[in-house]
Amino acid sequence: MTTQTTPFQVPQGESFELLRNRLSDPAAPWSAEQDAVLSEAGLAQARAAISSWPGYAKTPLRALPALANLLGIGALYYKDESSRFGLGSFKALGGAYAVARLLQRQIASATGAAEPDMQAILGGEHADFISQVTVCCATDGNHGRSVAWGAERFGCGCVIFIHATVSEGRRQAIERFGARVIRTQGNYDDSVREAQQAASDNGWFVVSDTSYPGYVDIPKDVMQGYELMAAEADEQLPSKPSHVFIQTGVGGVAAAIAAYFTRRYGQDRPQIILADPDQSACWLESLRAGEPTAVSGDLDTVMAGLACGEISLLAWSILREHADAVVAIPDSGVAPMMRQMAFPLDGDPAVVAGESAVAGVLALALVAHVAETREALGLSNESTVLVFGTEGDTDPELYQELVGISGDAVRQQAQS
């Protein structure tokens, strides 16, 4: 078996950027505007629904004491989403839940009755109606897989739009759930617009993880599902973290994490640090400008799930004051960090961490190695850091290419 003989090294000659958010206010109360997006009541509803689905289980929270010691912090915890519902990523919490909520609302609207409960939908009581509904979305891979899985589970039609650089492996993974997959030209944001147009033309329902003017209700459901991941992690931690590093994209998951910890701890919440690929750094530029700012181009990053040029407006309503900083990270550090997780230091577990999953821990490693950025974020040997491993080997061929062995081999190693 291939082994890694040296611990992770910060890529030599590569730069990263840390930007403090000038709009951040740790003392800011959770506002009514923000509570209309993500709330305790919404979290309770999402938890009741998702925990009722066959196969639900809390995902592991893995302690990484050796890596924490290498990085000069007190403790490091990795929320490992690679086993979530067998889909390989946290996205199962969002897309599938939003499909279920959409169906509940549509059934209620059509019948004039109250929304049916989740067990009624899972039990097929409204199968004839649901079979006439088609959902669609644009995706880099994992969100589309979750929407397709939810559509198959609940019995509705599904069409998924992928952009030019989404791998064939991710396409095939979506198709396995019975969805029709359409490849578009351009980048992720172009595919979002094409999905919206197709939905308007065909009477489909867009189930997107990003929001834009006139489209907010379904993304709220997606984000509310994501929040369950934060609640699980908080319950599994021995104490409150001092820092949370969380990857972006459109920002939905980061907003969900920030929302949970802000409501839970108020002004004592942990610092929330975003991890942005430097090839699609829409959050870096938005926080720099102090307003939503798009970045253009092909957005070509190995962290395919984070290749987004336009932020979610709902996420902005939360992160504009509850995200404390953003780190723009280079692609060159991704494969080394994936290998570090697969071939860990003595005392740490082996973990299958996909390309997007390592963004948070990579951002931590980069800033922890530089005295100036350590000081800027208040990192010390007493810090407790939480990161979210949002996917496993969702593209098995790419994972093996980057790590040197398959995800299955890493899992076998972890069990030995």
N, C-alpha and C positions, 0 to 999 in steps of 0.2 A: 504493500500500500504506500502511496505517496505520503510523505510527511513534510511538515514545515519545521525547519530546524532553528529558525530565528524568529523572535517575536515581531509583531507589526512595527514597521518603521514609517515615519512620516515621509511621503514622497519627496525626494531631494529635488530642488529646483522648481517645485510646484508651489504656487501661492494660493492662499485662501484669504477671504475677507470676512472680518467680523464687523458688524454694524449694530450699534445700540439703537433701539427704537426711541426716538425723541418724544413720541406720543405715549409711551408706556407710563402707566401709573398704577403701581402695585396697590395703592390705597384706594383706587377707584372702586366704588361699590358695583355690584352686579345690577345692571340697569333694567328697567322695564323693557326697553328695546331688545336687549340681549336675551331676556327671559322669554320673549316672544319667539326667539329662534331655538334656544335650548333651555330646558327647564327640568326641575326635579320631577314634576309630574310626567313630562315626556320621557324622561329616563325610566321611571317606574313602569310606564306603559310598554316601552321598548323591551325592558328586561323581562316583563311578564310574557310577552309574545315570543321573544327569541328563545328564552329558556324552556318554552313549551315545545319547541321543534325537536323532532327525533335527532339524536346525535349531539345535542348541546352539552358542552362541558367547558368549565373555565380552562383557558389555555395556561401553560406554565409560566411562572415568573422565575427566571434563572439568575442566581447570584453568580457574579464573575469576580471573585476576590483577587485572583492573580492579575487580571487585566486592570482592575482598579488600582492595585499597588503599582503596576507599571506606569499608569497615568497619574499617579500621585494624588489620588482621591481616597476617601474613606471607604466607600462602597459603591458598587455598580450593579444595577439590576436590569435584566433584559426580558421584556414581556414578549414571549415567543409565540407568534400567531401562525406558525407554519402548519399547525394541525387543525385550524379552525374549520369545523364541519367538513373536513376532508378536501377543502378547496385550496388550501395552501396559503391563505392570506386573511387578514382582518376584514377584507371587503365583504365577506359573507354577512357581516353585521349590518352593513349599510344598504347595499343594492337590493338584497332579497327582502329585507324588512320594508324598504320603501315600496317594493312591488306588492307586498301583503297589505300595507296601509292604503295604497291606491285601490286595490280590489275591494277592500272594506268600504271605502268611501263611494266607489262606483255602484256597488250593490245597494248601499243605503239610498243613494240618489235614485236608482232605478225602481226600487220597491217602495220608497217612502217610509221604510221601517228604520229601526236603529241599525247601526253598523253591526254585522255579524262578528262573533268572536273568532279567534284564530282557530280553535278546534273545529268550528263549523266549516271553515274554508279548507282546512287540512282533511276533514272527513268527506269532502266532496259534495256538501249540501247545495252548493251554488255552481256546480260544475258546468251546467249548460250555459249560464250567463258568462262565467269566467272564460270559457272556451272561445267566446266571441271578442275578447279583449286582446289587443296586441300591445306589448311594451317595446320600447327601443331605447338605445343610448349610444353615445360614442365612448370609446374606451382605449386605454393603453394596454388593457389585458385583464387585470384583476377585477375591476368594477364590472366590466361586461360579463365576466364569468359568473359573478355573484348574481347579476340580474337574470342571466340565462338559467342559472340553477334555481333561483326563486320562481321564475316563470314555469319551468318544468315541474317543480314541486307543487305549485298551486294550480297549474293547468291552463295557463294562458299562452298566447303566441308571443314570439320574441324575435326581434331583428337587431343585430349589433353592428355598429359601424366602427371599423378600425382604420387608422391612418397608414400612410405609406411605410413607415419604419417598424410597425408592430410585427413581431416574428411570426413565422408559420406555426411554431410550437404553441404560441399563445392563441392563435386563430383556431387551431385544432382543439385546444382545451375548451374553448367556448362552444364549438360545434358539437362536442360530445354531449352537451345538455340539450340538444335539439334546436338550437337557435340558428337562424339564417344569418350569415356573416357577410357584410359588404365592405370591401376595402376601398378607401377613398384616396384621392390625391391630397397632397399638402400635409400639414401637421395636425396635432391633436385638436387645436382650436378650430381648424377648418372642418374637421370631422364632426365637432359639436354642432356647427352651423348646418351641416348637411343632414345630420340626424333630425334636427328641429324642422327643417324643410320637409323631409320625408314624412315626419309625423303629421305635419299640417296637411300635406297632400293626401294622406291615407287614413286619417282618423286614428292614428296610433297615439300612445301616451309615452312621452319622454320620461325616463327615470334616470336623471342625471345626478352626478355628485358635485356639479358646479351650479351656481345660481347666477342669474343675470336679470336685467330689468324685465319684470312681468313673469318671472319664473322663479318662485322661491319655496312653494309649499313642499314639493317632493324632495328637494335638496335638504330641507329641514329634517325630514324623516331619515334620510341617509345619514346625516350627521348625528341625529339622536341615537341611531343604532350604533354608530362608532363609539359613542360615549360609554357604552357598556364596557368596552375594553379598558378605559381609564378606571371605572368603578371597580372592576375585577382586580386591576393592578394595585389600587389603593388598599383594597381589603387584604391582599396578599403580602404587602410590604410590612416589615417590622416597625417602621416609623415613617413619618412624612419625609419625602425627598426634599433636598434643598434645590435641586435643578432637574428639569425635564428637558431633554433634547428630543425634538420630534420633527420628522421630515415633512416637507411641504409637497407641493403639487399645486392644485387649485386652493388648498388650504383647509378643506373640510375636516380632515382628521385632526389637524393641529388645533383648529378652533374647538372641536369637541373635547380634546384633552385640556385645553386652556379653560374651557367652560366648566368642566367638572371640578378641576382643582381650585378655580376661583370661587365657585359656589361652596365648595367643601371647606376651604380654609380662609377665605376672605383675604385680608391684607397680609396674612401669613402664608399665602400660597407660595409654592416653589417658583423659582425663576423659570420662565418658559423661553427656550431658545430654539428657533427654527433652523432647519437644515435645508438649504436650497442648492440644487445642482447649479454650478456656475454657468452651464450652457442653457439654462432655462430659469434664470434667477428673477422670476416675477415678484417674489416677496421681497427680495433685497431691494429691487428698484422701487417697489411700492412704498416700503418703509423709508427709503431714502427720500422719496418725493413727498411723503406724508399724505398720499392719496393713491388709489388703485392705478397702477401703471403697467401696461402690457409690454412684453418683450417679443420681438419678432424673429423670423428665421426658421430654420428647420428644427431648432430646439433639440438637437441630436445629442442625447446623453445615454450612457449605458444604464442609468437609472430610469428605465423606460416608464415606470409607473409615475414618475415625477416630472415628465417632459411636458410641462404646461406653461404657456406664455401669458395667460390671463387668469387673475385670481378670482375666486368666488366672492361676490359682494356680501353674502351672508357671513362668510369667514372673516372678511374685513371688519364687519360690525363688531366682532369679538376681539380679533387679534390686534386691531389698531391700538388698543390700550392694555391688552392682557398678554401680548407677546413682548418680551423684554429685549430680544436681540435676534439677529439672523446671521448665520454663517454660510457663505457661498463656498461649496466644496468641489474639488476637482475630481473628474472621472478617474484619474490615475490612482487614487487611493481606494477605489471601490473593490477591485479584485484582491489586493493585499488584505483588506479588512475582512472580506468574505473568507479568505483562507485562514486568517487569524481565528475566526469563529469556528471554522471546521476543524482546525488543528490547534487547539487552545493551549495556553500555558498550563503547567501542572497545577491541578486543583480546580480548574474551570471545566465545565461540561462542553462537549462538542455540540455545536449548534448548526443546523442548516439555515443559513441566512442568505436570502436572495439579494439582488443588486440594490433594490430600493430599501430593503430592510436594514442595511448597514449605514444608511445616510446619517442617522442620529449619532450612532457610536463613532462614526468617522469624524463628524463635526467635533464631538467631544475630544477625540484623540488629537485632532489638529490644534485646537485651542489650548489643550492641556500641556502641550509640548513647548509653548511659548510664554515666557514670563509675563509679557505685557497683556496678552489675551486672558491668561489665567486670572490675573489681577482684575481685569475689566469685568469678568464674570464672577469674581469672588470664589473661584475654585481653590480648594485647599485639601489637606489630608483629612479633614473632617467632613467633607462634602459627601452627600449621598445622592447619586445620580440615577435617574430612571430613563431608560430608552425603550423604544417600541420597535421590535423586530416584526415589521408589518407583513412580511412574506417569507416563504421558504423557497424551494426550487420550482417556482411557477413556470419557468422555462428550463426544463431539465437539461437540454443540450447546451444552452448558454451557461448554465450553472457549472456543468462539467468542464466546459472550455475554460472558464475563469478560475475555477478552484483546483482542477486537476483530477478530481474524482467525482463520482456521482453523489447526488443527495442521499440515495439509498445506502451507499457505502459509508457516508458520514453517520447516518442513523444507526447502522450496524456497529460502527465504531463506538458510538455513544452508549450502546447497550452492552458492550463487551467489558 
